[in-house]
Amino acid sequence: MKDSEHIKYCKKVAAVLGEKLRNLHKLQEQSLNNQLNDLFEEHNGVAETITDDEIVGRYELVTKHIYPDDFVNIM
């Protein structure tokens, strides 16, 4: 993986998710990081081919289905 592609991808994720990244529980953050790394690998490390919807989809998968807020708030 090229560092420049990874940096582009990180900037894209930050632009798409913005403040949502600040409000994650540790479990959500770890899971989202794994999901986003998998997405990057699925696109062979090419940030430009990853859509905003794919990034939002991974965020929603983690925060609504894997570790919903109601679940992490009771931990």
PDB file of N, CA, C and O in Angstrom:
ATOM      1  N   MET A   1       0.856  -1.170   0.000  1.00  0.00           N
ATOM      2  CA  MET A   1       0.000   0.000   0.000  1.00  0.00           C
ATOM      3  C   MET A   1       0.903   1.233   0.000  1.00  0.00           C
ATOM      4  O   MET A   1       1.868   1.318   0.759  1.00  0.00           O
ATOM      5  N   LYS A   2       0.577   2.148  -0.837  1.00  0.00           N
ATOM      6  CA  LYS A   2       1.321   3.404  -0.898  1.00  0.00           C
ATOM      7  C   LYS A   2       0.839   4.329   0.208  1.00  0.00           C
ATOM      8  O   LYS A   2      -0.360   4.467   0.453  1.00  0.00           O
ATOM      9  N   ASP A   3       1.803   4.959   0.869  1.00  0.00           N
ATOM     10  CA  ASP A   3       1.443   5.884   1.945  1.00  0.00           C
ATOM     11  C   ASP A   3       0.591   7.033   1.438  1.00  0.00           C
ATOM     12  O   ASP A   3      -0.321   7.479   2.135  1.00  0.00           O
ATOM     13  N   SER A   4       0.874   7.521   0.235  1.00  0.00           N
ATOM     14  CA  SER A   4       0.112   8.657  -0.295  1.00  0.00           C
ATOM     15  C   SER A   4      -1.350   8.273  -0.530  1.00  0.00           C
ATOM     16  O   SER A   4      -2.240   9.096  -0.315  1.00  0.00           O
ATOM     17  N   GLU A   5      -1.612   7.046  -0.965  1.00  0.00           N
ATOM     18  CA  GLU A   5      -3.003   6.597  -1.153  1.00  0.00           C
ATOM     19  C   GLU A   5      -3.693   6.471   0.194  1.00  0.00           C
ATOM     20  O   GLU A   5      -4.865   6.823   0.333  1.00  0.00           O
ATOM     21  N   HIS A   6      -2.976   5.975   1.176  1.00  0.00           N
ATOM     22  CA  HIS A   6      -3.568   5.825   2.501  1.00  0.00           C
ATOM     23  C   HIS A   6      -3.892   7.195   3.097  1.00  0.00           C
ATOM     24  O   HIS A   6      -4.932   7.364   3.732  1.00  0.00           O
ATOM     25  N   ILE A   7      -3.022   8.155   2.898  1.00  0.00           N
ATOM     26  CA  ILE A   7      -3.269   9.518   3.390  1.00  0.00           C
ATOM     27  C   ILE A   7      -4.488  10.113   2.687  1.00  0.00           C
ATOM     28  O   ILE A   7      -5.330  10.740   3.331  1.00  0.00           O
ATOM     29  N   LYS A   8      -4.588   9.921   1.374  1.00  0.00           N
ATOM     30  CA  LYS A   8      -5.769  10.405   0.629  1.00  0.00           C
ATOM     31  C   LYS A   8      -7.043   9.788   1.187  1.00  0.00           C
ATOM     32  O   LYS A   8      -8.059  10.463   1.354  1.00  0.00           O
ATOM     33  N   TYR A   9      -6.969   8.497   1.469  1.00  0.00           N
ATOM     34  CA  TYR A   9      -8.127   7.784   1.994  1.00  0.00           C
ATOM     35  C   TYR A   9      -8.513   8.312   3.380  1.00  0.00           C
ATOM     36  O   TYR A   9      -9.693   8.530   3.654  1.00  0.00           O
ATOM     37  N   CYS A  10      -7.541   8.513   4.235  1.00  0.00           N
ATOM     38  CA  CYS A  10      -7.815   9.047   5.573  1.00  0.00           C
ATOM     39  C   CYS A  10      -8.476  10.425   5.498  1.00  0.00           C
ATOM     40  O   CYS A  10      -9.404  10.721   6.251  1.00  0.00           O
ATOM     41  N   LYS A  11      -7.993  11.249   4.596  1.00  0.00           N
ATOM     42  CA  LYS A  11      -8.590  12.580   4.410  1.00  0.00           C
ATOM     43  C   LYS A  11     -10.012  12.474   3.894  1.00  0.00           C
ATOM     44  O   LYS A  11     -10.886  13.241   4.297  1.00  0.00           O
ATOM     45  N   LYS A  12     -10.242  11.525   3.003  1.00  0.00           N
ATOM     46  CA  LYS A  12     -11.581  11.323   2.455  1.00  0.00           C
ATOM     47  C   LYS A  12     -12.538  10.864   3.553  1.00  0.00           C
ATOM     48  O   LYS A  12     -13.658  11.365   3.657  1.00  0.00           O
ATOM     49  N   VAL A  13     -12.096   9.913   4.368  1.00  0.00           N
ATOM     50  CA  VAL A  13     -12.925   9.441   5.480  1.00  0.00           C
ATOM     51  C   VAL A  13     -13.245  10.591   6.426  1.00  0.00           C
ATOM     52  O   VAL A  13     -14.392  10.751   6.840  1.00  0.00           O
ATOM     53  N   ALA A  14     -12.255  11.381   6.765  1.00  0.00           N
ATOM     54  CA  ALA A  14     -12.463  12.524   7.659  1.00  0.00           C
ATOM     55  C   ALA A  14     -13.436  13.529   7.053  1.00  0.00           C
ATOM     56  O   ALA A  14     -14.270  14.087   7.766  1.00  0.00           O
ATOM     57  N   ALA A  15     -13.339  13.762   5.759  1.00  0.00           N
ATOM     58  CA  ALA A  15     -14.245  14.707   5.097  1.00  0.00           C
ATOM     59  C   ALA A  15     -15.673  14.177   5.072  1.00  0.00           C
ATOM     60  O   ALA A  15     -16.621  14.944   5.244  1.00  0.00           O
ATOM     61  N   VAL A  16     -15.832  12.892   4.861  1.00  0.00           N
ATOM     62  CA  VAL A  16     -17.166  12.292   4.765  1.00  0.00           C
ATOM     63  C   VAL A  16     -17.822  12.178   6.145  1.00  0.00           C
ATOM     64  O   VAL A  16     -18.997  12.511   6.300  1.00  0.00           O
ATOM     65  N   LEU A  17     -17.075  11.715   7.137  1.00  0.00           N
ATOM     66  CA  LEU A  17     -17.668  11.451   8.446  1.00  0.00           C
ATOM     67  C   LEU A  17     -17.535  12.608   9.431  1.00  0.00           C
ATOM     68  O   LEU A  17     -18.349  12.741  10.344  1.00  0.00           O
ATOM     69  N   GLY A  18     -16.529  13.434   9.256  1.00  0.00           N
ATOM     70  CA  GLY A  18     -16.364  14.642  10.059  1.00  0.00           C
ATOM     71  C   GLY A  18     -16.494  14.431  11.552  1.00  0.00           C
ATOM     72  O   GLY A  18     -15.812  13.588  12.134  1.00  0.00           O
ATOM     73  N   GLU A  19     -17.374  15.201  12.167  1.00  0.00           N
ATOM     74  CA  GLU A  19     -17.562  15.192  13.620  1.00  0.00           C
ATOM     75  C   GLU A  19     -18.048  13.855  14.155  1.00  0.00           C
ATOM     76  O   GLU A  19     -17.882  13.568  15.341  1.00  0.00           O
ATOM     77  N   LYS A  20     -18.642  13.037  13.303  1.00  0.00           N
ATOM     78  CA  LYS A  20     -19.132  11.730  13.751  1.00  0.00           C
ATOM     79  C   LYS A  20     -17.994  10.886  14.321  1.00  0.00           C
ATOM     80  O   LYS A  20     -18.212  10.041  15.189  1.00  0.00           O
ATOM     81  N   LEU A  21     -16.795  11.119  13.833  1.00  0.00           N
ATOM     82  CA  LEU A  21     -15.650  10.341  14.298  1.00  0.00           C
ATOM     83  C   LEU A  21     -15.292  10.653  15.750  1.00  0.00           C
ATOM     84  O   LEU A  21     -14.702   9.819  16.436  1.00  0.00           O
ATOM     85  N   ARG A  22     -15.640  11.831  16.213  1.00  0.00           N
ATOM     86  CA  ARG A  22     -15.296  12.247  17.576  1.00  0.00           C
ATOM     87  C   ARG A  22     -16.197  11.611  18.627  1.00  0.00           C
ATOM     88  O   ARG A  22     -15.822  11.535  19.797  1.00  0.00           O
ATOM     89  N   ASN A  23     -17.358  11.162  18.235  1.00  0.00           N
ATOM     90  CA  ASN A  23     -18.354  10.689  19.200  1.00  0.00           C
ATOM     91  C   ASN A  23     -18.429   9.170  19.305  1.00  0.00           C
ATOM     92  O   ASN A  23     -19.399   8.637  19.844  1.00  0.00           O
ATOM     93  N   LEU A  24     -17.435   8.478  18.804  1.00  0.00           N
ATOM     94  CA  LEU A  24     -17.474   7.023  18.817  1.00  0.00           C
ATOM     95  C   LEU A  24     -16.974   6.455  20.142  1.00  0.00           C
ATOM     96  O   LEU A  24     -16.031   6.974  20.739  1.00  0.00           O
ATOM     97  N   HIS A  25     -17.615   5.392  20.585  1.00  0.00           N
ATOM     98  CA  HIS A  25     -17.121   4.614  21.712  1.00  0.00           C
ATOM     99  C   HIS A  25     -15.890   3.845  21.226  1.00  0.00           C
ATOM    100  O   HIS A  25     -15.727   3.621  20.027  1.00  0.00           O
ATOM    101  N   LYS A  26     -15.042   3.451  22.144  1.00  0.00           N
ATOM    102  CA  LYS A  26     -13.807   2.745  21.782  1.00  0.00           C
ATOM    103  C   LYS A  26     -14.094   1.498  20.932  1.00  0.00           C
ATOM    104  O   LYS A  26     -13.382   1.236  19.963  1.00  0.00           O
ATOM    105  N   LEU A  27     -15.123   0.738  21.287  1.00  0.00           N
ATOM    106  CA  LEU A  27     -15.478  -0.456  20.508  1.00  0.00           C
ATOM    107  C   LEU A  27     -15.912  -0.091  19.089  1.00  0.00           C
ATOM    108  O   LEU A  27     -15.540  -0.757  18.124  1.00  0.00           O
ATOM    109  N   GLN A  28     -16.699   0.971  18.979  1.00  0.00           N
ATOM    110  CA  GLN A  28     -17.142   1.430  17.661  1.00  0.00           C
ATOM    111  C   GLN A  28     -15.947   1.898  16.842  1.00  0.00           C
ATOM    112  O   GLN A  28     -15.847   1.602  15.651  1.00  0.00           O
ATOM    113  N   GLU A  29     -15.048   2.625  17.479  1.00  0.00           N
ATOM    114  CA  GLU A  29     -13.872   3.143  16.786  1.00  0.00           C
ATOM    115  C   GLU A  29     -13.003   2.007  16.245  1.00  0.00           C
ATOM    116  O   GLU A  29     -12.551   2.060  15.101  1.00  0.00           O
ATOM    117  N   GLN A  30     -12.775   0.994  17.056  1.00  0.00           N
ATOM    118  CA  GLN A  30     -11.962  -0.139  16.623  1.00  0.00           C
ATOM    119  C   GLN A  30     -12.631  -0.897  15.480  1.00  0.00           C
ATOM    120  O   GLN A  30     -11.978  -1.267  14.504  1.00  0.00           O
ATOM    121  N   SER A  31     -13.924  -1.123  15.608  1.00  0.00           N
ATOM    122  CA  SER A  31     -14.659  -1.849  14.582  1.00  0.00           C
ATOM    123  C   SER A  31     -14.718  -1.052  13.279  1.00  0.00           C
ATOM    124  O   SER A  31     -14.557  -1.613  12.195  1.00  0.00           O
ATOM    125  N   LEU A  32     -14.950   0.259  13.389  1.00  0.00           N
ATOM    126  CA  LEU A  32     -14.987   1.096  12.196  1.00  0.00           C
ATOM    127  C   LEU A  32     -13.625   1.108  11.511  1.00  0.00           C
ATOM    128  O   LEU A  32     -13.543   1.050  10.284  1.00  0.00           O
ATOM    129  N   ASN A  33     -12.579   1.181  12.285  1.00  0.00           N
ATOM    130  CA  ASN A  33     -11.239   1.154  11.722  1.00  0.00           C
ATOM    131  C   ASN A  33     -11.022  -0.142  10.931  1.00  0.00           C
ATOM    132  O   ASN A  33     -10.478  -0.115   9.827  1.00  0.00           O
ATOM    133  N   ASN A  34     -11.444  -1.261  11.495  1.00  0.00           N
ATOM    134  CA  ASN A  34     -11.331  -2.541  10.786  1.00  0.00           C
ATOM    135  C   ASN A  34     -12.159  -2.537   9.504  1.00  0.00           C
ATOM    136  O   ASN A  34     -11.694  -2.984   8.455  1.00  0.00           O
ATOM    137  N   GLN A  35     -13.374  -2.034   9.594  1.00  0.00           N
ATOM    138  CA  GLN A  35     -14.256  -1.984   8.420  1.00  0.00           C
ATOM    139  C   GLN A  35     -13.654  -1.106   7.316  1.00  0.00           C
ATOM    140  O   GLN A  35     -13.671  -1.473   6.141  1.00  0.00           O
ATOM    141  N   LEU A  36     -13.131   0.040   7.703  1.00  0.00           N
ATOM    142  CA  LEU A  36     -12.570   0.963   6.713  1.00  0.00           C
ATOM    143  C   LEU A  36     -11.276   0.409   6.108  1.00  0.00           C
ATOM    144  O   LEU A  36     -11.003   0.625   4.928  1.00  0.00           O
ATOM    145  N   ASN A  37     -10.485  -0.301   6.907  1.00  0.00           N
ATOM    146  CA  ASN A  37      -9.289  -0.949   6.357  1.00  0.00           C
ATOM    147  C   ASN A  37      -9.670  -2.033   5.364  1.00  0.00           C
ATOM    148  O   ASN A  37      -9.045  -2.163   4.312  1.00  0.00           O
ATOM    149  N   ASP A  38     -10.700  -2.816   5.694  1.00  0.00           N
ATOM    150  CA  ASP A  38     -11.178  -3.844   4.770  1.00  0.00           C
ATOM    151  C   ASP A  38     -11.663  -3.212   3.466  1.00  0.00           C
ATOM    152  O   ASP A  38     -11.381  -3.723   2.382  1.00  0.00           O
ATOM    153  N   LEU A  39     -12.386  -2.113   3.572  1.00  0.00           N
ATOM    154  CA  LEU A  39     -12.888  -1.415   2.388  1.00  0.00           C
ATOM    155  C   LEU A  39     -11.736  -0.942   1.514  1.00  0.00           C
ATOM    156  O   LEU A  39     -11.783  -1.083   0.292  1.00  0.00           O
ATOM    157  N   PHE A  40     -10.710  -0.384   2.129  1.00  0.00           N
ATOM    158  CA  PHE A  40      -9.535   0.082   1.402  1.00  0.00           C
ATOM    159  C   PHE A  40      -8.860  -1.079   0.671  1.00  0.00           C
ATOM    160  O   PHE A  40      -8.442  -0.941  -0.478  1.00  0.00           O
ATOM    161  N   GLU A  41      -8.761  -2.208   1.340  1.00  0.00           N
ATOM    162  CA  GLU A  41      -8.163  -3.394   0.720  1.00  0.00           C
ATOM    163  C   GLU A  41      -9.018  -3.925  -0.428  1.00  0.00           C
ATOM    164  O   GLU A  41      -8.490  -4.366  -1.449  1.00  0.00           O
ATOM    165  N   GLU A  42     -10.347  -3.882  -0.256  1.00  0.00           N
ATOM    166  CA  GLU A  42     -11.257  -4.335  -1.316  1.00  0.00           C
ATOM    167  C   GLU A  42     -11.082  -3.511  -2.590  1.00  0.00           C
ATOM    168  O   GLU A  42     -11.339  -3.992  -3.694  1.00  0.00           O
ATOM    169  N   HIS A  43     -10.646  -2.277  -2.423  1.00  0.00           N
ATOM    170  CA  HIS A  43     -10.421  -1.387  -3.563  1.00  0.00           C
ATOM    171  C   HIS A  43      -8.946  -1.345  -3.956  1.00  0.00           C
ATOM    172  O   HIS A  43      -8.491  -0.421  -4.630  1.00  0.00           O
ATOM    173  N   ASN A  44      -8.217  -2.364  -3.521  1.00  0.00           N
ATOM    174  CA  ASN A  44      -6.800  -2.512  -3.854  1.00  0.00           C
ATOM    175  C   ASN A  44      -5.967  -1.274  -3.520  1.00  0.00           C
ATOM    176  O   ASN A  44      -5.015  -0.946  -4.228  1.00  0.00           O
ATOM    177  N   GLY A  45      -6.334  -0.595  -2.442  1.00  0.00           N
ATOM    178  CA  GLY A  45      -5.565   0.547  -1.980  1.00  0.00           C
ATOM    179  C   GLY A  45      -5.671   1.778  -2.854  1.00  0.00           C
ATOM    180  O   GLY A  45      -4.772   2.618  -2.859  1.00  0.00           O
ATOM    181  N   VAL A  46      -6.768   1.891  -3.595  1.00  0.00           N
ATOM    182  CA  VAL A  46      -6.974   3.066  -4.458  1.00  0.00           C
ATOM    183  C   VAL A  46      -8.123   3.892  -3.869  1.00  0.00           C
ATOM    184  O   VAL A  46      -9.291   3.523  -3.986  1.00  0.00           O
ATOM    185  N   ALA A  47      -7.772   5.003  -3.240  1.00  0.00           N
ATOM    186  CA  ALA A  47      -8.756   5.826  -2.533  1.00  0.00           C
ATOM    187  C   ALA A  47      -9.827   6.402  -3.455  1.00  0.00           C
ATOM    188  O   ALA A  47     -10.986   6.521  -3.057  1.00  0.00           O
ATOM    189  N   GLU A  48      -9.455   6.755  -4.661  1.00  0.00           N
ATOM    190  CA  GLU A  48     -10.394   7.413  -5.573  1.00  0.00           C
ATOM    191  C   GLU A  48     -11.579   6.530  -5.961  1.00  0.00           C
ATOM    192  O   GLU A  48     -12.630   7.041  -6.346  1.00  0.00           O
ATOM    193  N   THR A  49     -11.418   5.217  -5.864  1.00  0.00           N
ATOM    194  CA  THR A  49     -12.505   4.321  -6.269  1.00  0.00           C
ATOM    195  C   THR A  49     -13.506   4.074  -5.151  1.00  0.00           C
ATOM    196  O   THR A  49     -14.537   3.440  -5.376  1.00  0.00           O
ATOM    197  N   ILE A  50     -13.220   4.562  -3.958  1.00  0.00           N
ATOM    198  CA  ILE A  50     -14.112   4.375  -2.817  1.00  0.00           C
ATOM    199  C   ILE A  50     -15.095   5.531  -2.765  1.00  0.00           C
ATOM    200  O   ILE A  50     -14.704   6.698  -2.757  1.00  0.00           O
ATOM    201  N   THR A  51     -16.375   5.189  -2.731  1.00  0.00           N
ATOM    202  CA  THR A  51     -17.397   6.233  -2.736  1.00  0.00           C
ATOM    203  C   THR A  51     -17.724   6.695  -1.319  1.00  0.00           C
ATOM    204  O   THR A  51     -17.477   5.986  -0.343  1.00  0.00           O
ATOM    205  N   ASP A  52     -18.282   7.893  -1.231  1.00  0.00           N
ATOM    206  CA  ASP A  52     -18.740   8.421   0.055  1.00  0.00           C
ATOM    207  C   ASP A  52     -19.784   7.487   0.658  1.00  0.00           C
ATOM    208  O   ASP A  52     -19.786   7.253   1.867  1.00  0.00           O
ATOM    209  N   ASP A  53     -20.661   6.959  -0.172  1.00  0.00           N
ATOM    210  CA  ASP A  53     -21.708   6.059   0.317  1.00  0.00           C
ATOM    211  C   ASP A  53     -21.127   4.790   0.934  1.00  0.00           C
ATOM    212  O   ASP A  53     -21.669   4.275   1.911  1.00  0.00           O
ATOM    213  N   GLU A  54     -20.047   4.288   0.384  1.00  0.00           N
ATOM    214  CA  GLU A  54     -19.411   3.106   0.957  1.00  0.00           C
ATOM    215  C   GLU A  54     -18.849   3.409   2.343  1.00  0.00           C
ATOM    216  O   GLU A  54     -18.951   2.587   3.253  1.00  0.00           O
ATOM    217  N   ILE A  55     -18.269   4.569   2.496  1.00  0.00           N
ATOM    218  CA  ILE A  55     -17.719   4.976   3.796  1.00  0.00           C
ATOM    219  C   ILE A  55     -18.852   5.141   4.809  1.00  0.00           C
ATOM    220  O   ILE A  55     -18.767   4.640   5.930  1.00  0.00           O
ATOM    221  N   VAL A  56     -19.903   5.839   4.414  1.00  0.00           N
ATOM    222  CA  VAL A  56     -21.061   6.020   5.298  1.00  0.00           C
ATOM    223  C   VAL A  56     -21.685   4.665   5.623  1.00  0.00           C
ATOM    224  O   VAL A  56     -22.116   4.436   6.754  1.00  0.00           O
ATOM    225  N   GLY A  57     -21.733   3.788   4.664  1.00  0.00           N
ATOM    226  CA  GLY A  57     -22.290   2.454   4.887  1.00  0.00           C
ATOM    227  C   GLY A  57     -21.530   1.684   5.950  1.00  0.00           C
ATOM    228  O   GLY A  57     -22.133   1.022   6.794  1.00  0.00           O
ATOM    229  N   ARG A  58     -20.215   1.768   5.912  1.00  0.00           N
ATOM    230  CA  ARG A  58     -19.410   1.084   6.925  1.00  0.00           C
ATOM    231  C   ARG A  58     -19.622   1.722   8.292  1.00  0.00           C
ATOM    232  O   ARG A  58     -19.670   1.021   9.303  1.00  0.00           O
ATOM    233  N   TYR A  59     -19.750   3.043   8.328  1.00  0.00           N
ATOM    234  CA  TYR A  59     -20.025   3.747   9.584  1.00  0.00           C
ATOM    235  C   TYR A  59     -21.373   3.286  10.163  1.00  0.00           C
ATOM    236  O   TYR A  59     -21.476   2.992  11.354  1.00  0.00           O
ATOM    237  N   GLU A  60     -22.385   3.229   9.319  1.00  0.00           N
ATOM    238  CA  GLU A  60     -23.709   2.824   9.778  1.00  0.00           C
ATOM    239  C   GLU A  60     -23.737   1.350  10.183  1.00  0.00           C
ATOM    240  O   GLU A  60     -24.428   0.987  11.135  1.00  0.00           O
ATOM    241  N   LEU A  61     -23.009   0.512   9.485  1.00  0.00           N
ATOM    242  CA  LEU A  61     -22.916  -0.896   9.859  1.00  0.00           C
ATOM    243  C   LEU A  61     -22.427  -1.021  11.299  1.00  0.00           C
ATOM    244  O   LEU A  61     -22.986  -1.777  12.093  1.00  0.00           O
ATOM    245  N   VAL A  62     -21.390  -0.280  11.619  1.00  0.00           N
ATOM    246  CA  VAL A  62     -20.806  -0.346  12.959  1.00  0.00           C
ATOM    247  C   VAL A  62     -21.713   0.294  13.994  1.00  0.00           C
ATOM    248  O   VAL A  62     -21.963  -0.302  15.042  1.00  0.00           O
ATOM    249  N   THR A  63     -22.215   1.496  13.725  1.00  0.00           N
ATOM    250  CA  THR A  63     -22.936   2.256  14.752  1.00  0.00           C
ATOM    251  C   THR A  63     -24.407   1.886  14.889  1.00  0.00           C
ATOM    252  O   THR A  63     -25.047   2.244  15.878  1.00  0.00           O
ATOM    253  N   LYS A  64     -24.947   1.177  13.909  1.00  0.00           N
ATOM    254  CA  LYS A  64     -26.356   0.789  13.989  1.00  0.00           C
ATOM    255  C   LYS A  64     -26.565  -0.711  14.151  1.00  0.00           C
ATOM    256  O   LYS A  64     -27.604  -1.141  14.652  1.00  0.00           O
ATOM    257  N   HIS A  65     -25.583  -1.513  13.731  1.00  0.00           N
ATOM    258  CA  HIS A  65     -25.799  -2.958  13.734  1.00  0.00           C
ATOM    259  C   HIS A  65     -24.798  -3.739  14.582  1.00  0.00           C
ATOM    260  O   HIS A  65     -25.197  -4.638  15.322  1.00  0.00           O
ATOM    261  N   ILE A  66     -23.524  -3.421  14.493  1.00  0.00           N
ATOM    262  CA  ILE A  66     -22.518  -4.175  15.238  1.00  0.00           C
ATOM    263  C   ILE A  66     -22.441  -3.680  16.685  1.00  0.00           C
ATOM    264  O   ILE A  66     -22.569  -4.471  17.619  1.00  0.00           O
ATOM    265  N   TYR A  67     -22.236  -2.393  16.869  1.00  0.00           N
ATOM    266  CA  TYR A  67     -22.159  -1.771  18.190  1.00  0.00           C
ATOM    267  C   TYR A  67     -23.062  -0.539  18.227  1.00  0.00           C
ATOM    268  O   TYR A  67     -22.571   0.590  18.197  1.00  0.00           O
ATOM    269  N   PRO A  68     -24.374  -0.749  18.291  1.00  0.00           N
ATOM    270  CA  PRO A  68     -25.268   0.419  18.344  1.00  0.00           C
ATOM    271  C   PRO A  68     -25.048   1.226  19.621  1.00  0.00           C
ATOM    272  O   PRO A  68     -24.587   0.698  20.634  1.00  0.00           O
ATOM    273  N   ASP A  69     -25.384   2.507  19.555  1.00  0.00           N
ATOM    274  CA  ASP A  69     -25.182   3.401  20.695  1.00  0.00           C
ATOM    275  C   ASP A  69     -25.832   2.877  21.981  1.00  0.00           C
ATOM    276  O   ASP A  69     -25.247   2.973  23.059  1.00  0.00           O
ATOM    277  N   ASP A  70     -27.029   2.329  21.863  1.00  0.00           N
ATOM    278  CA  ASP A  70     -27.711   1.808  23.062  1.00  0.00           C
ATOM    279  C   ASP A  70     -26.891   0.708  23.728  1.00  0.00           C
ATOM    280  O   ASP A  70     -26.874   0.606  24.954  1.00  0.00           O
ATOM    281  N   PHE A  71     -26.220  -0.104  22.941  1.00  0.00           N
ATOM    282  CA  PHE A  71     -25.392  -1.176  23.475  1.00  0.00           C
ATOM    283  C   PHE A  71     -24.154  -0.633  24.165  1.00  0.00           C
ATOM    284  O   PHE A  71     -23.858  -1.010  25.299  1.00  0.00           O
ATOM    285  N   VAL A  72     -23.430   0.246  23.492  1.00  0.00           N
ATOM    286  CA  VAL A  72     -22.181   0.738  24.081  1.00  0.00           C
ATOM    287  C   VAL A  72     -22.427   1.664  25.266  1.00  0.00           C
ATOM    288  O   VAL A  72     -21.554   1.806  26.123  1.00  0.00           O
ATOM    289  N   ASN A  73     -23.583   2.288  25.332  1.00  0.00           N
ATOM    290  CA  ASN A  73     -23.880   3.175  26.454  1.00  0.00           C
ATOM    291  C   ASN A  73     -24.104   2.427  27.757  1.00  0.00           C
ATOM    292  O   ASN A  73     -23.968   3.014  28.831  1.00  0.00           O
ATOM    293  N   ILE A  74     -24.446   1.132  27.688  1.00  0.00           N
ATOM    294  CA  ILE A  74     -24.653   0.362  28.916  1.00  0.00           C
ATOM    295  C   ILE A  74     -23.368  -0.316  29.379  1.00  0.00           C
ATOM    296  O   ILE A  74     -23.342  -0.944  30.438  1.00  0.00           O
ATOM    297  N   MET A  75     -22.314  -0.192  28.598  1.00  0.00           N
ATOM    298  CA  MET A  75     -21.037  -0.829  28.960  1.00  0.00           C
ATOM    299  C   MET A  75     -20.260   0.034  29.915  1.00  0.00           C
ATOM    300  O   MET A  75     -19.162  -0.338  30.329  1.00  0.00           O
TER     301      MET A  75
END
